[in-house]
Amino acid sequence: MKKIIQSVLLLILIFLIFNFYNEYFKEKEEIKIQQNTSKSLVKKQADNQIDNNLIKNLEYEINIKKDNSYKLSSKTSEIFYKDGVELIKMLDVKAIFTDKNNSNVIVTSDEAIYNNENYNTIFENNIKIIYLNNIIYGDALNLDLQKNNLIIYGNVRYDGLNGNLNADNIQLDLISKQINIFMNDVDKKVTINSRE
């Protein structure tokens, strides 16, 4: 009986050491990416000898930290390079951010530029963000995955259950879902219209 207890204690000790090492000493890969394409990669050569890589129905799935994910898809995409970095110009774009509680933030836009090195994305034209019963509209949106936030700017309009507002910028933390609303000029004020 004494040997069984010692064996169990030894196994528990090994398990605790393994978990402690994984939690505090092992380098964690916080962002993983999986690329899916439902149609084949088409290469076209233009008259000026520049290769264009066109992709139909492109989809990226990225894990952001623990239990948070980012799924980005587009109907048409083109791969190009700028300063040695692979960028993807996307048309008819949809992004879904899912947190550990399975709540989603959905972003749609006409266009986006996706950086394949750091996974940051710049959305442009007809931006629409849907979160719970709230909708935010704007002209452009910058997604920064290193800071885990997005900033929407240019003709920003927020529509919610309790009213709507107009502002220059709305910043959303993707982890905490905290929203920061502000104007570019400190002398201007955010316009709020409440529903009663």
C-alpha atoms as one frame of an Amber mdcrd trajectory, in Angstrom:
protein
   0.000   0.000   0.000   2.866   2.347   0.810   4.400   1.800  -2.648   1.075
   2.575  -4.368   0.755   5.871  -2.483   4.369   6.746  -3.334   3.772   5.914
  -6.998   0.634   8.058  -7.124   2.432  10.955  -5.420   5.347  10.598  -7.858
   2.957  10.717 -10.835   1.204  13.776  -9.422   4.582  15.465  -8.896   5.654
  14.713 -12.482   2.330  16.023 -13.781   2.661  19.259 -11.761   6.258  19.816
 -12.919   5.230  19.261 -16.548   2.333  21.743 -16.280   4.483  24.298 -14.466
   7.156  24.065 -17.167   4.609  24.410 -19.991   2.911  27.372 -18.338   5.951
  29.447 -17.350   9.017  28.348 -19.292   8.026  26.938 -22.650   7.721  29.493
 -25.459   4.144  29.744 -26.554   3.087  30.224 -30.107   0.176  32.589 -29.718
  -0.809  32.946 -33.309  -1.351  29.967 -35.581  -2.614  30.187 -39.114  -4.364
  27.802 -41.411  -5.027  28.736 -45.002  -7.870  27.141 -46.920  -8.728  27.763
 -50.536 -11.738  26.203 -52.126 -10.561  26.893 -55.665  -7.119  26.484 -57.175
  -4.499  29.203 -57.332  -4.571  30.870 -60.714  -1.442  32.550 -62.016  -1.729
  35.119 -64.754   1.076  36.976 -66.412   0.303  40.516 -67.474   1.845  42.332
 -70.439   4.397  44.024 -68.175   5.665  40.645 -66.865   4.242  41.077 -63.340
   2.809  37.921 -61.802  -0.620  38.257 -60.245  -1.796  35.507 -57.922  -5.576
  35.394 -57.878  -7.437  33.282 -55.345 -11.171  32.663 -55.173 -12.893  32.078
 -51.810  -9.814  32.550 -49.646 -10.142  31.851 -45.926  -7.684  32.318 -43.047
  -8.169  30.983 -39.536  -5.943  32.491 -36.844  -5.822  31.652 -33.138  -5.304
  34.796 -31.078  -3.957  34.039 -27.639  -5.931  31.562 -25.563  -9.487  30.708
 -26.661  -9.780  33.628 -29.104  -9.894  33.203 -32.868 -10.020  35.317 -36.017
 -11.492  34.005 -39.256 -11.020  36.097 -42.397 -12.566  35.278 -45.761 -12.999
  36.940 -49.137 -14.618  36.101 -52.435 -11.630  37.266 -54.513  -8.037  37.906
 -53.429  -4.765  38.884 -55.047  -1.335  38.263 -53.543   1.330  40.946 -53.973
   4.597  41.914 -52.297   5.625  45.259 -50.828   9.045  45.744 -49.209   9.487
  41.957 -49.072   6.231  41.395 -47.167   3.432  39.265 -48.603   0.172  41.212
 -48.686  -3.222  40.021 -49.855  -5.704  42.433 -51.404  -9.165  41.074 -50.673
 -12.574  41.932 -52.129 -15.979  41.270 -50.519 -14.477  40.595 -47.102 -15.887
  39.098 -43.898 -14.034  38.716 -40.592 -15.317  36.949 -37.476 -13.676  37.335
 -34.064 -14.724  34.714 -31.533 -13.784  34.963 -27.859 -13.627  32.328 -25.132
 -17.350  32.848 -24.384 -18.228  32.150 -28.033 -19.455  35.707 -28.599 -18.696
  37.053 -32.064 -17.664  40.392 -33.499 -18.394  40.353 -37.242 -16.740  42.802
 -39.647 -17.697  43.154 -43.315 -16.207  45.450 -45.958 -15.816  45.837 -49.695
 -12.008  45.645 -49.572  -9.161  44.755 -47.233  -5.380  44.439 -47.232  -4.152
  41.492 -45.148  -0.524  41.352 -43.983   0.557  37.699 -44.054   3.555  38.415
 -41.791   1.865  39.926 -38.724  -1.814  39.144 -39.631  -2.872  42.791 -39.315
  -5.644  43.856 -41.666  -6.798  47.197 -43.059 -10.464  47.168 -44.108 -11.837
  49.840 -46.456 -15.168  50.930 -47.956 -18.549  50.189 -46.409 -17.287  48.920
 -43.067 -19.919  47.306 -40.885 -19.214  45.843 -37.428 -21.877  43.754 -35.701
 -21.541  42.916 -32.003 -24.536  41.667 -30.035 -27.320  44.124 -30.958 -24.923
  46.920 -31.906 -23.827  47.988 -35.392 -20.944  50.329 -36.200 -20.439  51.816
 -39.679 -17.378  53.599 -41.044 -15.070  54.211 -44.000 -11.955  52.360 -42.801
 -10.820  50.011 -40.061  -7.357  49.018 -38.843  -7.013  45.658 -37.100  -3.858
  45.239 -34.999  -3.533  41.702 -33.612  -0.407  42.535 -31.596  -2.442  45.075
 -29.619  -5.649  43.006 -29.907  -7.707  45.970 -31.012  -9.419  47.506 -33.960
 -10.006  51.162 -34.756 -12.773  52.247 -37.102 -12.627  55.769 -38.489 -14.113
  58.046 -41.148 -17.849  58.850 -40.957 -18.277  56.585 -37.938 -21.853  55.894
 -36.904 -22.910  53.634 -34.035 -26.447  52.221 -33.808 -27.470  50.418 -30.632
 -30.596  49.511 -28.700 -30.437  52.695 -26.617 -29.633  55.116 -29.438 -26.979
  56.119 -31.917 -23.927  58.318 -32.072 -21.543  59.909 -34.552 -17.816  60.185
 -33.899 -14.464  60.313 -35.681 -13.078  57.106 -34.141 -14.215  54.038 -32.244
 -11.627  51.691 -30.777 -12.615  48.170 -29.688 -10.457  45.858 -27.572 -10.992
  42.366 -28.998 -10.248  40.604 -25.705 -12.130  42.721 -23.138 -14.690  44.167
 -25.634 -14.084  47.608 -24.094 -14.999  50.468 -26.470 -13.285  53.860 -26.608
 -15.079  56.589 -28.607 -13.234  59.810 -29.451 -12.910  62.719 -31.866  -9.782
  63.755 -33.772 -10.178  67.380 -32.676 -10.484  67.792 -28.901 -12.735  70.829
 -29.404 -15.369  68.707 -31.204 -17.813  66.541 -29.339 -19.274  63.112 -29.992
 -22.936  63.428 -31.065 -25.308  61.130 -29.169 -29.026  60.594 -29.868 -30.789
  58.399 -27.325 -34.006  56.435 -27.770 -36.569  56.705 -25.040
